Amino acid sequence: MSIDWTRRRYWLVGASEGLGRAVAGVMSRAGADLVLSARSAGRLDELAAELPGRAQAVPLDVSDRAAVEAAAAEIGDIDGLVYLAGVYWPLGAQAWDNAKNETMADINYTGAMRTVGAVLPRMLERGQGHIVLTGSLSGFRGLPGAVAYGSSKAAVMYMAEAMQADLRHTGVQVQLINPGFIRTRLTDKNDFSMPFIMDPDEAARHFFDHMQTDRFKKSFPGLFSLVFRGSQFLPDWAYYRIFGEKG
């Protein structure tokens, strides 16, 4: 599918750091007109100044529905939304932390729902649009140490799948992208081995490559993703023996 990105205007939410910042770079170099959102106004301004193409910084806290709706109204019509905002702490059930768990659910999943809800009605009115949601390989099935993060990503993945079922004949394209480990401030918190970990720039190329197709879903790295996708077919007794905490 050939896309003239110089004629496209996209809103990137979660653009200030990590994968979001790298995706902004790839899209800007392709010629897209970008609206950049995240909580850090300073980092957004730096990014907008660095990018080769047109870029507008719109600071935003996605946990505030009124702010999300006001930002969408300010931005106006867009061709696409890419939701990349996320927070993460490696917390299992034994170290339950309501404040951190609630923040992960609110930013990773409910923030995505708020933002989609702010732009989708107008896309449906126009009969065109593109919504890209970021899941995770951790969302395929429950993993130790990811009680809130994994479930927040599983919720995003389900939302994208339900949207695809609803919108596939409306002119609004929905895509779901499920990365594995990416070297960012978030994964720096992990004290365990992270197989096939990617730098943000490499991951952003995979991300943007999928955005240029008409396919719904991409999980990467390909070989590593087979482990998680395949785990869905294991019976519970086998899955938890392999992936659960060892007594």
C-alpha angles and dihedrals in degrees: 000000000000115000127187098215092185087074095048130093116198134184112217113196113195094027103141101082145019119349093359093056091047093049089051089055094050093047094046092051088052088057103257121151105234137203108198123205136179136121096267108081092183095054091046092052090050091050094047089052092049098049118095095220137054113300134170122195117220110175112216143173105210091201088072110076094192090052092049092051092046091050092050090051091049093049095048125190117008134178094221149006123213114191112202102146114129145149128199143190121172099240128157128192092268090061097041112175114183095196095052094039091051091049091053091050093046099048101032099042114007091043089055090050092049093050095046089049090054095056108025099076092057091046090053091049090053093042093231141078145116125233120187119189126191117225126164140231085245089067097068096079138350115287131187114261094020104082095137104021095049093045092049090053092045087055091052090049092051091047091053092048092050091047090051090052091050102039107035094109099037103082091253110114118211123198132182121201120190113192127190124217116338123186103247141125087276098056089043084076092065120098096189135082114281109201119212092006112181134207113244094250093055092046091048091057090054089047095050093042089060092048088062093060133074092232120117105219140029128179120188153234083038100217094042091047090059089068092058097038091046092049089071089071096053119101114246095253092055096040096053092043088058102034105023127093112281115240 
